[in-house]
Amino acid sequence: MNRMITPWGEHDLTRFPEDPRDQLRAWDAADDYLLRHLAGITDLDLSGTVVVIGDRWGALTTALAGHGPVQISDSFLAQEATRANLARAGYAPDSVRLLSTRDEVPERVDVLLVRVPKSLGLLEDQLQRIAPSVHADTVVVGTGMVKEIHTSTLNLFERILGPTKTSLAEKKARLIFTTPDPALARPKNPWPLTYSLELGIGPASGLAVTNYAGVFCADRLDIGTRFLLQHLPERTGPDHVVDLGCGNGIVGTAAALSNPEARITFADESHPAMASAEATFRMCAGPAREAHFRLGDGLADFEPASADLVLNNPPFHTHQATTDRTSSRMFADARTALREGGELWVVGNRHLGYHEKLRRMFGNCELMASDPKFVVLRAVKQAR
């Protein structure tokens, strides 16, 4: 837990799920810079509709909670962190509105605060969706670390909202200032994207995939997923298959097509991923095929010993930070969710050393496929 000192008070903030061993803070210099800037605007009116987009762990929303802001997030984990941080600060659950990137945006926005995401496509979609609600007097301020703000970032603000400039850098953070132009002719929002996969990747060959903005590698099939698709296990019978960290859902969809009797669950913490997975599955498997779409903290609340096969391409970044915390939790949750004899199949970069982690958790790990960059590993849940 870290204390953030702001012009609106001091707040103890954590990420979600809370882990005392986690050394990563729930706020950074970009959040601090934005809040200090807002406090320095002498005529700033926060009595209207304040919208915070992309607040990573709720730091901005918590600091401004006294003004009843609306938070728009693509992340279940970010929303849960916000709820916990608000409660810790003494705010009622209804003191702010928590919306996802799939919800309708407020009709009018008077102050728009944007935490620049890693995904340029997600930023594009967010700005496109909020632009009709922005008026000429809306205060628009973006924030991010210097390494997160590029010319392409500024071009999006300029093309979608209006004239844009940046601040000087402070503590490796920078602000973005946009003057809204309601008469601006905005380009068409290209999201979601749909494209067809190439041949030679097993049951997914030639399938159409739908990607909402913010899904990892949204404009193409990432090479790790492609490698896993080429080496999916061939199974028959009424398996319960879980696509953990499903992204656009193509892995779970391929598993469903290769085994017509399988029951598929798609699990992810990303709102865009859930929308993408459902769209991909419905397009490829048809409306009659059943599947479950589970938004949440991985398999943390999954029924124990209920899955036969878990397929996983775990992330190793949290925003800009490289960490193995997410993969460790995914593997541990998968072990709990699997029945005795159930299997976890994982694809990952060779250098990440997942085989050692899986041997510690499962007591076994088998190399199923490899190339110079990736490995596909299999771990079996055994009786203890």
TIDOZA-331226 format. One line per field, with one value per residue (C-alpha): residue in three letters; x, y, z. Coordinates in steps of 0.1 Angstrom, whole numbers, always signed. Each point is the difference from the previous one (the first is absolute). Example, Ala and Ser with C-alpha at 12.3 -4.5 7.8 and 13.67 -1.06 7.14 Angstrom:
2
type: (ALA, SER)
u: (+123, +14)
v: (-45, +34)
w: (+78, -7)
//
This chain:
384
type: (MET, ASN, ARG, MET, ILE, THR, PRO, TRP, GLY, GLU, HIS, ASP, LEU, THR, ARG, PHE, PRO, GLU, ASP, PRO, ARG, ASP, GLN, LEU, ARG, ALA, TRP, ASP, ALA, ALA, ASP, ASP, TYR, LEU, LEU, ARG, HIS, LEU, ALA, GLY, ILE, THR, ASP, LEU, ASP, LEU, SER, GLY, THR, VAL, VAL, VAL, ILE, GLY, ASP, ARG, TRP, GLY, ALA, LEU, THR, THR, ALA, LEU, ALA, GLY, HIS, GLY, PRO, VAL, GLN, ILE, SER, ASP, SER, PHE, LEU, ALA, GLN, GLU, ALA, THR, ARG, ALA, ASN, LEU, ALA, ARG, ALA, GLY, TYR, ALA, PRO, ASP, SER, VAL, ARG, LEU, LEU, SER, THR, ARG, ASP, GLU, VAL, PRO, GLU, ARG, VAL, ASP, VAL, LEU, LEU, VAL, ARG, VAL, PRO, LYS, SER, LEU, GLY, LEU, LEU, GLU, ASP, GLN, LEU, GLN, ARG, ILE, ALA, PRO, SER, VAL, HIS, ALA, ASP, THR, VAL, VAL, VAL, GLY, THR, GLY, MET, VAL, LYS, GLU, ILE, HIS, THR, SER, THR, LEU, ASN, LEU, PHE, GLU, ARG, ILE, LEU, GLY, PRO, THR, LYS, THR, SER, LEU, ALA, GLU, LYS, LYS, ALA, ARG, LEU, ILE, PHE, THR, THR, PRO, ASP, PRO, ALA, LEU, ALA, ARG, PRO, LYS, ASN, PRO, TRP, PRO, LEU, THR, TYR, SER, LEU, GLU, LEU, GLY, ILE, GLY, PRO, ALA, SER, GLY, LEU, ALA, VAL, THR, ASN, TYR, ALA, GLY, VAL, PHE, CYS, ALA, ASP, ARG, LEU, ASP, ILE, GLY, THR, ARG, PHE, LEU, LEU, GLN, HIS, LEU, PRO, GLU, ARG, THR, GLY, PRO, ASP, HIS, VAL, VAL, ASP, LEU, GLY, CYS, GLY, ASN, GLY, ILE, VAL, GLY, THR, ALA, ALA, ALA, LEU, SER, ASN, PRO, GLU, ALA, ARG, ILE, THR, PHE, ALA, ASP, GLU, SER, HIS, PRO, ALA, MET, ALA, SER, ALA, GLU, ALA, THR, PHE, ARG, MET, CYS, ALA, GLY, PRO, ALA, ARG, GLU, ALA, HIS, PHE, ARG, LEU, GLY, ASP, GLY, LEU, ALA, ASP, PHE, GLU, PRO, ALA, SER, ALA, ASP, LEU, VAL, LEU, ASN, ASN, PRO, PRO, PHE, HIS, THR, HIS, GLN, ALA, THR, THR, ASP, ARG, THR, SER, SER, ARG, MET, PHE, ALA, ASP, ALA, ARG, THR, ALA, LEU, ARG, GLU, GLY, GLY, GLU, LEU, TRP, VAL, VAL, GLY, ASN, ARG, HIS, LEU, GLY, TYR, HIS, GLU, LYS, LEU, ARG, ARG, MET, PHE, GLY, ASN, CYS, GLU, LEU, MET, ALA, SER, ASP, PRO, LYS, PHE, VAL, VAL, LEU, ARG, ALA, VAL, LYS, GLN, ALA, ARG)
u: (+0, +13, -12, -7, +0, -22, -16, -32, +15, +21, -10, +13, -2, +5, -3, -24, +2, +18, +33, +23, +30, -8, +25, -19, -19, -36, +9, +30, +14, -24, -30, +17, +9, -36, -15, +25, -8, -38, +5, +19, -28, -16, -33, -4, -36, -4, -38, -9, +6, +36, +10, +32, +11, +25, +7, +22, -6, -24, +25, -15, -36, +7, +17, -29, -28, -14, -11, -18, +20, -9, +27, +2, +23, +7, +12, -19, +31, +3, -37, +4, +31, -20, -28, +25, +19, -32, -12, +33, -3, -34, -21, -33, -3, -23, +23, +13, -14, +22, -6, +17, +12, -31, -25, -17, +20, -15, -19, +20, +36, +13, +34, +17, +31, +17, +27, +17, -2, +27, -22, -3, -32, -16, +7, -14, -32, -4, +5, -24, -27, +3, +5, -38, -4, +28, -9, +21, +5, +9, +34, +19, +33, +18, +29, +26, +36, +23, +6, -37, -7, +10, -7, -27, -16, -2, -13, -30, -9, +4, -20, -29, -3, +18, +33, +24, +33, +21, +16, +36, +10, +1, +13, -1, -37, -18, -34, -21, -22, -28, -23, -32, -14, -36, +0, +29, -7, +11, +11, -22, +7, +16, -7, -8, +22, -8, +26, +6, +27, +25, +1, +23, -10, -21, -38, +3, +12, -19, -24, -12, +10, -15, +21, -13, +25, +23, +3, +36, +14, -35, +9, +17, +5, +28, +28, -3, -37, +8, +25, -24, -27, +24, +5, -34, -7, -23, -27, -35, -29, -19, +30, -4, +26, +11, +16, +17, +10, -20, +6, -20, -10, +16, +17, -32, -19, +26, -4, -37, +2, +24, -22, -37, -8, +21, -14, +19, +6, +17, +16, +16, +1, -3, -34, +12, +13, -34, -17, +26, -2, -38, +0, +27, -16, -35, +13, +21, -20, -35, -28, -11, +33, +1, +29, +6, +16, +15, +12, +20, +33, +12, -13, +2, -37, -3, -15, +28, +7, -25, +23, +16, +22, +13, +17, +21, +22, +8, +10, +34, -7, -22, -3, +37, +14, +14, -13, -6, -27, -28, +12, +7, -36, -14, +20, -10, -37, +1, +13, -29, -26, +13, -13, +25, +16, -10, +26, +13, +15, +21, +18, +27, +34, +29, +18, -29, +7, -36, +11, +17, -31, -23, +22, -2, -38, -10, +30, +4, +4, +4, +13, -26, +14, +28, +15, +28, -23, -29, -8, -33, +0, -24, -5, -24, -18, +9, -13, +20)
v: (+0, +35, +34, +25, +36, +22, +35, -18, -20, -30, -34, -35, -18, -36, -20, -28, -27, +13, -17, +13, -14, +20, +29, +17, +32, +7, +35, +16, +34, +4, -2, +24, +25, +1, +6, +28, +16, -1, +16, +28, +10, +29, +0, -37, -11, -35, +3, -13, -35, -11, -31, -19, -24, -28, +5, -30, -7, +27, +26, +29, -11, -3, +34, +17, -21, +30, +14, -32, -9, -26, -26, -18, -31, -30, -20, -20, +1, +38, +3, -23, +20, +32, -14, -12, +33, +21, -21, +4, +38, +0, +5, -17, -24, +24, +30, -6, -18, -28, -8, -24, +8, -17, +21, +31, +32, +30, +23, +31, +1, +32, -12, -29, -16, -27, -23, -10, -38, -23, -8, +27, -17, +1, +37, +6, -19, +18, +35, -9, -11, +30, +27, +6, +8, +26, +37, +31, +8, -35, -1, -29, -12, -32, -14, -27, -8, +14, -34, -5, +32, +1, +21, -25, +5, +38, -5, -20, +28, +25, -19, -10, +28, +31, +20, -17, +9, -15, +11, -1, -33, -4, -31, -17, +8, +23, +16, +4, +30, +1, +28, -17, +9, -11, +7, -23, -26, -32, -31, -31, -22, -32, -21, -29, -15, -33, -19, -36, -22, -17, -37, -25, +7, -30, +3, +38, +1, +25, +11, +36, +16, +31, +23, +29, +28, -8, -37, -11, +0, +11, +6, -34, -34, +1, -25, -18, -7, -12, -24, -14, -4, -21, -24, -2, -33, -23, -11, -15, -3, +23, +20, +32, +22, +34, +27, +19, +36, -6, +33, -2, -36, -17, -27, -11, +2, -22, -25, +1, -7, -29, -17, +5, -15, +23, +27, +32, +28, +32, +19, +34, +32, +23, +13, +2, -35, -13, +18, -12, -37, -1, +16, -24, -31, +9, +7, -32, -25, +12, +13, -35, -10, +8, +16, +20, +34, +8, +35, +1, -6, -29, -32, +13, -7, -30, -33, -22, -33, +9, +3, -27, +23, +35, +18, +31, +26, +21, +36, +10, +38, +21, +32, +10, -23, -34, -25, -37, +6, -5, -32, -14, +7, -14, -33, -3, +7, -24, -28, +6, +1, -33, -34, -27, -10, +33, +18, +36, +9, +31, +19, +25, +15, -24, +24, +4, -34, -11, -36, +5, +17, -27, -28, +17, +4, -33, -22, -6, +18, -14, +19, -6, +23, +26, +23, +25, +25, -19, -32, -18, -17, -25, -5, -26, +3, -30, -13, +11)
w: (+0, -9, +11, -27, +11, -22, +2, +9, +30, +7, -11, +6, -33, -11, -32, -4, +12, +30, +7, +27, -19, -31, -3, -29, +11, -8, -14, -17, -9, -28, +24, +24, -28, -12, +34, +8, -33, +7, +34, -16, -24, +20, -19, -4, +6, +11, +7, -34, -15, +6, -20, +7, -28, +5, +38, +5, +37, +10, +12, -20, +8, +37, +2, -17, +16, +18, -34, -10, -31, -27, -6, -33, +1, -22, +30, +26, +22, -2, +9, +30, +11, -2, +21, +27, +0, +2, +29, +18, -5, +16, -32, -5, -30, -18, +4, -35, -32, -12, -37, -24, -35, -13, +20, -14, +8, +18, -24, +11, +13, +16, +12, -18, +15, -21, +13, -32, -5, -14, -29, -26, -14, +34, +3, -35, +9, +33, -15, -28, +24, +23, -27, -6, +37, +1, -5, -8, +37, +11, +18, -15, +16, -8, +20, -4, +5, -27, -15, -4, -19, -37, -30, -10, +35, -5, -36, +13, +25, -28, -26, +22, +26, -12, +2, +24, +17, +27, +32, +10, +16, +38, +17, -34, -3, -25, -4, -31, -5, -26, -10, -11, -35, -2, -38, -6, -27, +18, -19, +3, +30, -14, +31, +3, -27, -17, -21, -12, +12, -22, -8, +17, +36, +8, +7, -1, -36, -21, +28, +4, +32, +16, +22, +21, +7, +29, -6, -2, -35, -12, -37, -6, +15, +24, -6, +34, -5, -36, +14, +26, -27, -20, +29, +18, +16, -20, +24, -3, +24, +23, +13, +19, -18, +14, -21, +28, -9, -32, -18, -32, +8, -30, +21, +17, -33, -17, +29, -4, -37, +4, +27, -6, +34, +20, +23, -3, +25, -10, +29, +0, +21, -30, -11, -37, +2, +11, -28, -25, +12, -2, -35, -13, +15, -13, -35, -2, +21, -8, +23, +11, +16, +37, +18, +31, +1, +34, +8, +32, +18, -21, +16, +36, +6, -23, +13, +12, -19, -28, -30, -22, -21, +5, -29, +8, -16, +31, -2, +15, +1, +22, -19, -4, +28, -7, +26, +5, +26, -25, -14, +35, +10, -32, +4, +37, -8, -29, +23, +24, -28, -16, +8, +10, -33, -16, -21, -3, -34, +0, -28, +9, -10, +7, +23, +24, +17, +4, +1, +34, +14, -12, +14, +34, -1, -18, +8, -38, -33, -35, -31, -27, -28, -4, -25, +4, +18, +16, +20, +6, +34, +15, +37, +15, +33, +21, +33, +30)
//
